[in-house]
Amino acid sequence: MKALKYILFLLLIVIIGLAVYIAVQPSAFNFSRSKLIKAPTPIIFNKINDFKNWPSFSPWIEQEPTATLSYGDKTSGVDGSYSWRGEILGEGTMKTIAVDPNKSISQQIQFIKPFESISDISWDFETSDQGTKVTWAMKGKQDFMTKMYTAFAGSIEENTAPDFDRGLFKLDSIINTDMRKYNVENKGVTQHGGGYYIYNTASCKISGLEAKMKQMLPKIGMYAVNNKVNMAGAPFTYYHKWDEENNSVMFSCCIPTNEKIVSTDSDVLTGQLKPFKALKTTLNGDYKNLKEAWESAFKTIETEGELTLEENGPMLETYLTDPSLTPNPADWVTDIYIAVK
């Protein structure tokens, strides 16, 4: 009987000690994980801002793909929400509280099962020349039951941070895969309307073409804006000579105009394209795929018995999308026109 009293007394001491140990654990938690993603900030922001995109990068839905997801009337921006229910994931909801476009997103996550708790989620986006630093953070308070759980199972950061790392890794992979998507379409023979245009022109090595164009296109565009030139369409590049054997190219960066423009700048000239018959090929995607688009166009001409290249005829590359307004390269559209007869 005496031994039983000692055992009960020791057990009571252990329980009290354990309760004290649990009680003195931190009442709050706060942690974050970051990753540099080589992509424009708006693409990443838009992906995260809409809960309908979350299944593609969520590390938890990856663990239980059969979980039931329900979306609110809004899924993006302030008051956007979704909820989940599953055997592994339990039950909960998430709601967007505040949004600063391309800078930050604040959300609230509420767990209902297996235990109830509410925490704050935040996303911060920091733009740099290398890409976008994405920081995913979580903070909240711990009641006694949560403290008891973490005392034995490890802290919330120890249990959750690896999922944040996994989610950021998946986000990076998915966004860069989406950005690389492209397709080339041969649209057949069409009639190019021609017209007046202003341009600047240069010769350089093929390997230096991209860098040279990045200097020239903004200059001719700025001239048009500063001189209030009425632009008659999308900017284009006119290729006059392409010599792969000697690694040289001669080209002009052009802005189409409604009428003949008398330039006040010696570096800006005026030209006119006569209407011409052309094979039209469209690239939907990054400019990195233009070489493939041109090769596809020339191959079409070679295999089409009725088509022949027009000697010294125009070869144009027309940029229908402004990358500054459309950050995702997968959404860029470029038309190629090759004069044929």
C-alpha positions as CSV (number, residue, x, y, z in Angstrom):
1,M,0.0,0.0,0.0
2,K,2.9,2.3,1.0
3,A,4.6,1.5,-2.3
4,L,1.5,2.4,-4.3
5,K,1.4,5.8,-2.5
6,Y,4.9,6.5,-3.5
7,I,4.2,5.5,-7.1
8,L,1.1,7.7,-7.2
9,F,3.1,10.6,-5.6
10,L,5.9,10.2,-8.1
11,L,3.4,10.0,-11.0
12,L,1.8,13.2,-9.7
13,I,5.2,15.0,-9.6
14,V,5.9,13.8,-13.2
15,I,2.5,15.1,-14.3
16,I,3.0,18.5,-12.6
17,G,6.5,18.7,-14.0
18,L,5.3,17.9,-17.4
19,A,2.5,20.4,-17.2
20,V,4.9,23.1,-16.1
21,Y,7.3,22.2,-18.9
22,I,4.5,22.4,-21.4
23,A,3.2,25.7,-19.9
24,V,6.6,27.4,-20.2
25,Q,7.0,26.6,-23.9
26,P,6.8,29.6,-26.2
27,S,3.3,31.0,-26.6
28,A,3.9,32.1,-30.2
29,F,5.7,30.9,-33.3
30,N,7.0,32.7,-36.3
31,F,9.1,31.3,-39.1
32,S,9.7,31.8,-42.8
33,R,11.3,30.2,-45.8
34,S,12.6,32.0,-49.0
35,K,13.6,31.0,-52.5
36,L,15.0,33.0,-55.4
37,I,12.9,32.2,-58.5
38,K,14.2,33.3,-61.9
39,A,10.9,34.7,-63.2
40,P,9.2,38.1,-63.3
41,T,7.4,39.0,-60.1
42,P,3.9,39.4,-61.6
43,I,3.9,35.8,-62.9
44,I,4.8,34.5,-59.4
45,F,2.4,36.9,-57.7
46,N,-0.5,36.0,-59.9
47,K,0.1,32.3,-59.5
48,I,0.0,32.5,-55.7
49,N,-2.8,35.1,-55.5
50,D,-5.4,32.7,-57.0
51,F,-6.2,29.7,-54.8
52,K,-7.2,27.7,-57.9
53,N,-3.5,27.6,-58.7
54,W,-2.5,26.2,-55.3
55,P,-3.1,22.5,-56.1
56,S,-0.2,22.7,-58.6
57,F,2.4,23.6,-56.0
58,S,0.8,22.8,-52.6
59,P,3.0,20.3,-50.7
60,W,0.0,19.2,-48.6
61,I,-2.3,18.4,-51.6
62,E,0.7,16.5,-53.0
63,Q,0.5,14.3,-49.9
64,E,-3.2,13.7,-50.3
65,P,-4.3,14.4,-53.9
66,T,-7.7,12.9,-53.3
67,A,-8.6,15.5,-50.6
68,T,-11.8,17.4,-51.3
69,L,-11.2,21.1,-52.2
70,S,-14.0,23.7,-52.2
71,Y,-13.5,27.3,-53.5
72,G,-15.3,30.5,-52.4
73,D,-17.1,32.9,-54.6
74,K,-13.8,34.6,-55.0
75,T,-10.5,32.8,-55.3
76,S,-8.1,35.6,-55.9
77,G,-7.4,38.9,-54.2
78,V,-8.9,40.2,-50.9
79,D,-11.7,37.8,-49.6
80,G,-10.5,35.0,-51.9
81,S,-10.8,31.7,-50.1
82,Y,-10.8,27.9,-50.3
83,S,-11.2,25.0,-48.0
84,W,-10.1,21.4,-47.8
85,R,-11.1,18.1,-46.2
86,G,-9.1,14.9,-46.2
87,E,-8.1,11.9,-44.2
88,I,-4.5,13.1,-43.9
89,L,-4.9,16.8,-44.2
90,G,-7.9,17.1,-41.8
91,E,-10.2,20.0,-42.4
92,G,-9.6,23.7,-42.7
93,T,-10.0,27.0,-44.6
94,M,-7.8,29.8,-45.9
95,K,-8.7,33.3,-46.8
96,T,-6.8,36.3,-48.3
97,I,-6.9,39.3,-46.0
98,A,-4.8,41.9,-47.8
99,V,-3.0,42.3,-51.1
100,D,-0.3,44.7,-52.3
101,P,0.1,43.8,-56.0
102,N,3.5,42.3,-56.8
103,K,4.8,43.1,-53.3
104,S,2.9,41.1,-50.6
105,I,-0.1,38.9,-49.8
106,S,-1.6,38.4,-46.3
107,Q,-3.7,35.4,-45.5
108,Q,-5.3,33.6,-42.6
109,I,-5.4,29.9,-42.2
110,Q,-7.9,28.1,-39.9
111,F,-7.5,24.5,-39.0
112,I,-10.7,22.8,-37.8
113,K,-9.6,19.1,-37.7
114,P,-7.7,17.3,-36.2
115,F,-7.4,20.4,-33.9
116,E,-8.6,23.9,-34.0
117,S,-6.2,26.8,-34.5
118,I,-5.8,30.0,-36.5
119,S,-2.5,31.3,-38.0
120,D,-1.3,34.1,-40.2
121,I,0.3,33.4,-43.6
122,S,2.3,36.0,-45.5
123,W,4.0,36.2,-48.9
124,D,6.6,38.8,-49.7
125,F,8.1,39.4,-53.2
126,E,11.4,41.1,-53.7
127,T,12.4,41.9,-57.3
128,S,16.1,41.9,-58.4
129,D,18.1,41.5,-61.6
130,Q,18.5,37.8,-60.7
131,G,14.7,37.2,-60.4
132,T,12.2,37.3,-57.6
133,K,13.0,36.4,-53.9
134,V,9.8,34.8,-52.6
135,T,9.4,34.6,-48.8
136,W,6.6,32.4,-47.4
137,A,6.0,33.0,-43.6
138,M,3.7,31.7,-40.9
139,K,3.0,33.0,-37.4
140,G,0.5,32.4,-34.7
141,K,-0.2,31.6,-31.0
142,Q,0.0,28.3,-29.3
143,D,-2.6,27.2,-26.7
144,F,-1.8,24.6,-24.1
145,M,-3.0,21.7,-26.3
146,T,-0.8,22.9,-29.2
147,K,2.2,23.3,-26.8
148,M,1.6,19.7,-25.5
149,Y,1.6,18.4,-29.1
150,T,4.7,20.3,-30.2
151,A,6.5,19.3,-26.9
152,F,6.5,15.7,-28.1
153,A,6.2,15.9,-31.9
154,G,8.6,18.8,-32.4
155,S,7.9,22.5,-33.0
156,I,5.5,23.8,-35.7
157,E,8.6,25.1,-37.6
158,E,10.3,21.7,-37.5
159,N,7.1,20.1,-38.8
160,T,5.9,22.7,-41.3
161,A,9.0,24.5,-42.7
162,P,10.1,21.4,-44.8
163,D,6.7,21.7,-46.5
164,F,7.3,25.4,-47.2
165,D,10.6,24.5,-48.8
166,R,8.9,21.8,-50.9
167,G,6.1,24.2,-51.9
168,L,8.6,26.9,-53.0
169,F,10.6,24.3,-55.0
170,K,7.5,23.1,-56.8
171,L,6.4,26.7,-57.4
172,D,9.8,27.5,-59.0
173,S,9.6,24.4,-61.2
174,I,6.0,25.0,-62.3
175,I,6.4,28.6,-63.1
176,N,9.6,28.1,-65.2
177,T,8.0,25.1,-67.0
178,D,5.0,27.4,-67.8
179,M,7.3,30.1,-69.1
180,R,9.0,27.7,-71.5
181,K,5.8,26.7,-73.2
182,Y,5.6,27.6,-76.9
183,N,4.3,26.5,-80.2
184,V,4.9,27.4,-83.9
185,E,2.1,27.7,-86.3
186,N,2.4,28.0,-90.1
187,K,-0.5,30.2,-91.2
188,G,-0.1,29.8,-94.9
189,V,0.2,32.4,-97.6
190,T,-1.1,35.9,-97.0
191,Q,-0.9,39.4,-98.4
192,H,1.1,41.8,-96.3
193,G,-0.2,45.3,-96.7
194,G,3.1,47.1,-96.6
195,G,3.2,50.8,-95.7
196,Y,5.4,53.5,-94.4
197,Y,7.7,53.0,-91.4
198,I,10.4,54.8,-89.4
199,Y,13.5,52.8,-88.5
200,N,17.1,52.7,-87.4
201,T,19.5,50.2,-88.9
202,A,22.7,48.3,-88.0
203,S,25.0,45.5,-88.9
204,C,26.5,43.1,-86.3
205,K,27.5,39.6,-85.6
206,I,24.5,37.2,-85.3
207,S,25.7,36.4,-81.8
208,G,25.3,40.0,-80.8
209,L,21.9,40.5,-82.5
210,E,19.8,40.2,-79.3
211,A,21.8,42.7,-77.4
212,K,21.8,45.2,-80.3
213,M,18.1,44.9,-80.8
214,K,17.5,45.6,-77.1
215,Q,19.3,48.9,-77.7
216,M,17.7,49.9,-81.0
217,L,14.0,49.0,-80.5
218,P,13.5,51.2,-77.4
219,K,15.2,54.1,-79.2
220,I,13.0,54.0,-82.3
221,G,9.9,53.5,-80.0
222,M,10.9,56.5,-77.9
223,Y,11.4,58.6,-80.9
224,A,7.8,57.8,-82.1
225,V,6.4,58.6,-78.6
226,N,8.4,61.8,-78.1
227,N,7.4,63.1,-81.6
228,K,3.8,62.0,-81.3
229,V,4.1,59.7,-84.4
230,N,0.9,57.8,-85.1
231,M,1.9,54.2,-85.1
232,A,0.1,52.0,-87.6
233,G,0.8,48.7,-85.9
234,A,3.2,46.6,-84.0
235,P,7.0,47.2,-84.1
236,F,9.0,44.8,-86.4
237,T,12.4,43.9,-87.5
238,Y,13.3,43.9,-91.2
239,Y,16.2,41.5,-92.0
240,H,18.1,42.7,-95.0
241,K,21.0,40.1,-94.8
242,W,21.6,37.0,-92.8
243,D,25.0,35.4,-93.3
244,E,25.6,32.5,-91.0
245,E,28.9,31.5,-92.7
246,N,30.4,34.9,-91.7
247,N,28.3,35.3,-88.5
248,S,26.9,38.6,-89.7
249,V,23.4,40.2,-90.0
250,M,22.1,43.5,-91.3
251,F,18.7,44.6,-90.0
252,S,16.4,47.5,-89.2
253,C,14.2,48.0,-86.2
254,C,11.0,49.6,-87.4
255,I,7.8,51.3,-86.3
256,P,4.9,51.3,-88.9
257,T,3.4,54.7,-89.5
258,N,0.2,56.0,-91.1
259,E,2.1,58.4,-93.4
260,K,5.5,59.3,-94.5
261,I,7.4,60.8,-91.6
262,V,10.1,63.5,-92.1
263,S,12.7,62.6,-89.3
264,T,14.5,65.2,-87.3
265,D,17.1,62.6,-86.1
266,S,19.9,61.5,-88.4
267,D,19.7,58.0,-86.8
268,V,16.0,57.7,-87.6
269,L,15.1,57.1,-91.2
270,T,11.9,56.7,-93.2
271,G,11.1,53.7,-95.4
272,Q,8.2,52.2,-97.3
273,L,7.2,48.6,-97.8
274,K,5.3,47.8,-101.0
275,P,2.5,45.2,-100.5
276,F,3.8,41.7,-100.9
277,K,2.8,38.1,-100.9
278,A,4.2,36.3,-97.9
279,L,4.3,33.1,-96.0
280,K,3.1,33.9,-92.4
281,T,4.4,31.9,-89.4
282,T,3.4,32.6,-85.8
283,L,5.4,31.9,-82.7
284,N,3.5,31.8,-79.5
285,G,6.2,31.9,-76.8
286,D,9.6,33.2,-75.8
287,Y,11.8,34.9,-78.4
288,K,14.4,32.2,-77.7
289,N,12.3,30.0,-79.9
290,L,12.4,32.3,-82.9
291,K,15.2,30.4,-84.6
292,E,13.0,27.3,-84.6
293,A,10.1,29.4,-86.0
294,W,12.2,30.7,-88.9
295,E,13.5,27.2,-89.7
296,S,9.9,25.9,-89.7
297,A,8.9,28.7,-92.1
298,F,11.8,28.0,-94.5
299,K,11.1,24.3,-94.4
300,T,7.5,24.9,-95.3
301,I,8.6,26.9,-98.3
302,E,11.0,24.1,-99.4
303,T,8.4,21.4,-99.1
304,E,5.5,23.4,-100.7
305,G,6.0,22.9,-104.4
306,E,4.0,26.0,-105.3
307,L,6.1,28.4,-103.1
308,T,9.4,30.1,-104.0
309,L,11.4,32.6,-102.1
310,E,11.1,36.1,-103.6
311,E,14.7,37.1,-104.2
312,N,15.6,40.2,-102.1
313,G,12.0,40.2,-100.8
314,P,11.2,41.4,-97.3
315,M,11.7,39.2,-94.3
316,L,9.9,40.6,-91.2
317,E,9.6,39.7,-87.6
318,T,6.6,41.5,-86.0
319,Y,6.2,41.7,-82.3
320,L,2.5,41.7,-81.4
321,T,3.1,41.6,-77.6
322,D,4.8,44.2,-75.4
323,P,6.9,42.2,-72.9
324,S,6.7,45.1,-70.4
325,L,2.9,44.6,-70.3
326,T,2.9,40.8,-70.7
327,P,5.6,39.4,-68.3
328,N,5.1,35.7,-69.2
329,P,7.1,34.8,-72.3
330,A,4.7,32.0,-73.0
331,D,2.1,34.7,-73.9
332,W,4.3,36.6,-76.3
333,V,3.1,36.5,-80.0
334,T,5.5,37.1,-82.9
335,D,4.5,36.9,-86.6
336,I,7.1,36.1,-89.3
337,Y,6.6,37.2,-92.9
338,I,8.7,35.8,-95.7
339,A,8.2,37.2,-99.2
340,V,7.3,34.4,-101.6
341,K,6.1,34.1,-105.2
